Amino acid sequence: MVPALRAASNVLVHVPDLVRYGSKPWRENSGGDAALAGALSRRLRSFAEAVAYPPNQVFIGNMAPGDLGEGPSPWYENPVPEASAKGAFGEILPQEDFYPLLEAADQFGLLLFGPDAPSGADAASAAAASLLEGSGPGKTGPGKRGREEEILGRIESGEALPLHRGGDLIGCVRRDHEADESLDARILLENLAAKASGAYALRHLLLQEEIAPEEIEYVISCSEEAVGDRYNRGGGNLAKAIAEMAGCAGAAGVDVKSFCAAPVYALVHAAALIRAGVVKNAVVVGGGSLAKLGMKAYFHIEKEMPVLEDVLGGIAFLLGSEGGGAPRVNLEITGHHGAGRPSTPQVMAEALVRDPLERAGRKICDIDKYAVELHNPEVTLPAGAGDVAATNYRTIAAMAVMKGEIAREEIPAFIESKGMPGFAPTQGHIPAGVPYLGHALVGMRAGDLRSTMVLAKGSLFLGRMSQQADGASVVVEV
């Protein structure tokens, strides 16, 4: 069976009042610095501003990636007129509708909301509303409502963290063990956010493609979280929890971990299962990373910019068998970085681009589009982290020069033709090339695109177990 990419879904969840629980803001504000907290609060965006932000419109499919380079900049000062929260293959959810999803994801009474908390009854998103309907697998519905003094009591005792809507306290999230840091309130909130946003992305995909949840056979999560307790940190299995919440009652699931490279590995694993005949279809899903909210916020505040890292990303991709014009996931052209190879950018590019193409008898210029790590440069440049996508494209172009495929003076034209500006939120695994797949499907169905190589790298050294980096790549083509 030839594996094919059949559908893609990119979603964003605007959560300004959860930015304070991102790892960086949490550390910076741990000393109770009111000035820092106030500066952060003043620079948070409204939902309308987040929707009209050009990179977010690209992420959900209302604009093409190339449109960013043609429009005025900075993007945060040039909102898209009459921007819609619903896109060609995604949508943007407001915080007001996400809190009920967090509550629906909570099966252990970790959250306690007050009587004024949102119920989700008026959710504009069909995907979000459908997750709150009925009492199917994994659906707990709205929990009990607590009194203000009960919520304050939990917070003041140190048992729970407050949840806000603007300046108003509307609830709290509690720890589930006094001595187990893996069950700390903030860690559990991270895990619930990943589960809820992942289930939202998956349900959006199913509604978009008019597929019954029961038809899904396998779910692979590439989310960045550490679900577990002190005896099994990071043990997971978030994939099965997401499948349960999304109503995929017959699906098995497993997590794939490799830092930012996980989505590409997950695509390869899903395609391999289909090719081997183990399953007929599989979904790769990734929920958002709450820990990465506001990572570079203080650099943005210093430059009088809005806080741009105020959204959780979610991705979901349906793989099945070839047919009906669906592009195949070509497992003959996959790249990986061997454990004994150096982790320099040059060697990584050789392992992920040059080597797999050479094995297949292809040239670098044979690929129509390269989807690299698509971090939004408007987030990274003010923090001194560079333009990640542009750096990757220069490396690939230089390799094409060394192979004699293009002249040095043709590098800018190569990057213009084969690359694209970064447009994804800095959510670790979310920018890992895969947000382009929705655009690729649109282009391939229209006959404007024949092939794309998706590649991503993972920073294994962050876990202090290896000095190595990692990476993976795969070609999707018609």
Buried (B, 14 or more C-beta within 10 A) or exposed (E): BBBBBBBBBBBBBBBBBBBBBBBBBBEBBEEEEEEBBEBBBEBBBEBEBBBBBBBBBBBBBBBBBBBBEEEEEEBBEEBBEEBEBBBBBBBBBBBBBBBBBBBBBBBEEBBBBBEEBBBBEEBEBBBBBBBBEEEEEBBBEBBEBBEEEEBBBBBEEEBBBBBBBEEEBBBBBBBBEEEBEBBBBBBBBBBBBBBBBBBBBBBBBBBBEEBEBEBBBBBBBBBBBBBBEEEEEEEBBBBBBBBBBBBBEEBBBBBBBBBBBBBBBBBBBBBBBBBEEEBBBBBBBBBBBBBBBBBBBBBBBEEEBBBBBBBBBBBBBBBBBBEEEBBBBBBEBBBBBEEEBBBEBEBBBBBBBBBBBEEEEBEBBBBBBBBBBBBBBBBBBBBEBEBBBBEBBBBBBBBBBBBEBBEEEBBEEBBEEBBBBBBBBBBBBBBBBBBBBBBBBBBBBEEEBBBBBBBBBBBBBEEEEEEBBBBBBBBBBB
